[in-house]
Amino acid sequence: MSYHIMLTRKISDIKGKSQIQVQVIDTAAPQIIYFTLDELEKDELPEELKEYIRGILPQIEEGRWRYGG
């Protein structure tokens, strides 16, 4: 697998709704991909990336890679 999570952070939209933004490196491309967890339901992300994130979703939600800065 070429995806590795770098960090996550909580962000807020204009209405004040918070969500988790994820930063992942794709070592095969190479590129850095930024997305929010709600984007997992859209077709814009590669299926392999979605599977990777869903597999570690509990750890993401617990804050394992959270950056508060």
C-alpha positions, 0 to 999 in steps of 0.5 A, a space after each residue: 500500500 502506498 498510502 500513509 497518514 501524516 496527520 489529522 486536525 479538527 477544522 471548522 466550516 463557516 457555520 461552525 461545524 467541526 470535522 476532521 481533516 486528514 493529510 495522507 502521503 501517497 508514496 507511489 505518486 508522490 503526492 500529499 492528499 488533503 480531505 475531510 472524513 465526509 469526503 469518504 462518501 464521495 467518488 473523488 478519492 481512490 477506492 484504495 485510499 478509502 479502504 485504508 482510511 476506513 481500516 484506521 478510522 477508529 484510531 483517527 477518531 481517537 486522535 492518534 495523528 491529531 495535530 492541535 497547532 
